[in-house]
Structure formats: structure tokens, C-alpha cells
Amino acid sequence: MKVLWAPWRMKYIESKSESCIFCDAINASDDKASLLLHRGKRAIIIMNKFPYANGHLMVAPNRHIKEIKELNKDEWQEVFGLLVLSTDLLSKEFHPQGFNIGANIGFVAGAGYEHLHFHIVPRWNGDTNYMPVLAETKVIPQHLERTYSLLKKGLGKFA
């Protein structure tokens, strides 16, 4: 296997800390810097800083809990309502042809974070190209700041 030099990955590796990215975003005052798109009463919508695809979002409860069974009824309703809102928003702004939605439960499943969260990854026909196969590299066609601006503006239309 060839080795691809990817120095931008070091930012992700070095950004790992003892704190929780979701709790940090919830407690932060600068939503844009945290890529936090929506603050609900019981849950948030946040962009993935290291996306699998353009527009990759995450929904997490505000409480730092580890498992789905820990969600109370109000949290469950808000989390799943935000999953629907996220797919509606992404559909309106980016017109994907499908979505991958999944939950990260537990430290090993959540990239080192135990805070329960759900990924919403928009998908397009042909979005998997030769780069991941040959170079183990994903190509994200839009800068996170531009994606944030588009989604934040689009989210306002749902309010």
C-alpha cells in the first residue's frame, strides 16, 4: 500500500482532548466557531468538522449521555425531530439523492466520544469516486465555512 502524506489529519489527531466536542459546543458562546447550527431545548444540530461528505451533520442531545435508552421521551422526540429537520434542510440546500443516518454509541463507535450522537451524511449517485479507493482520500468540494453559511441561512427558512 502506498502512503499518502496527509498533514491536515494531524489537526484532527491533535484536537482530541479529554473534553467532549458536543458539550464544548453546547457551552461555547460562538456557534459559528463550533459549527453549531441549531440549539434546541434538549438537542443540537452541529456540523462535522471532519466530514465524510459535504453537508455532514450530527444531532446530539444536550445532556451528556452514552446510550439511546438514556434518552427521556422529550429528548427522544427532539433528537428525532432534528434528524428530520436535518434531512429536510440538506435536501433543500444540497439536493442529495439519499442519506446515511447512524448513531454512534460508545467510545469506540464515537471516534473517542461517549456522548450519544447521530450522523446525517448526504449522498449523491457517484459520490464515491476513485480517490478513496486509490489514495484513501475523501474529496470534500466545499469549505466548512461556506457550508455552515448556506445551512445556517437555510435553517432560518424553517423557523
Rosetta blueprint (number, residue, H / E / L):
1 M L
2 K L
3 V L
4 L L
5 W L
6 A L
7 P L
8 W H
9 R H
10 M H
11 K H
12 Y H
13 I H
14 E H
15 S H
16 K L
17 S L
18 E L
19 S L
20 C L
21 I H
22 F H
23 C H
24 D H
25 A H
26 I H
27 N H
28 A L
29 S L
30 D L
31 D H
32 K H
33 A H
34 S H
35 L L
36 L E
37 L E
38 H E
39 R E
40 G L
41 K L
42 R L
43 A E
44 I E
45 I E
46 I E
47 M E
48 N L
49 K L
50 F L
51 P L
52 Y L
53 A L
54 N L
55 G L
56 H L
57 L E
58 M E
59 V E
60 A E
61 P E
62 N L
63 R L
64 H L
65 I L
66 K L
67 E L
68 I H
69 K H
70 E H
71 L L
72 N L
73 K H
74 D H
75 E H
76 W H
77 Q H
78 E H
79 V H
80 F H
81 G H
82 L H
83 L H
84 V H
85 L H
86 S H
87 T H
88 D H
89 L H
90 L H
91 S H
92 K H
93 E H
94 F H
95 H L
96 P L
97 Q L
98 G E
99 F E
100 N E
101 I E
102 G E
103 A E
104 N E
105 I L
106 G L
107 F L
108 V L
109 A L
110 G L
111 A L
112 G L
113 Y L
114 E L
115 H L
116 L L
117 H E
118 F E
119 H E
120 I E
121 V E
122 P E
123 R E
124 W L
125 N L
126 G L
127 D L
128 T L
129 N L
130 Y H
131 M H
132 P H
133 V H
134 L H
135 A H
136 E L
137 T L
138 K L
139 V L
140 I L
141 P L
142 Q L
143 H L
144 L H
145 E H
146 R H
147 T H
148 Y H
149 S H
150 L H
151 L H
152 K H
153 K H
154 G H
155 L H
156 G H
157 K L
158 F L
159 A L
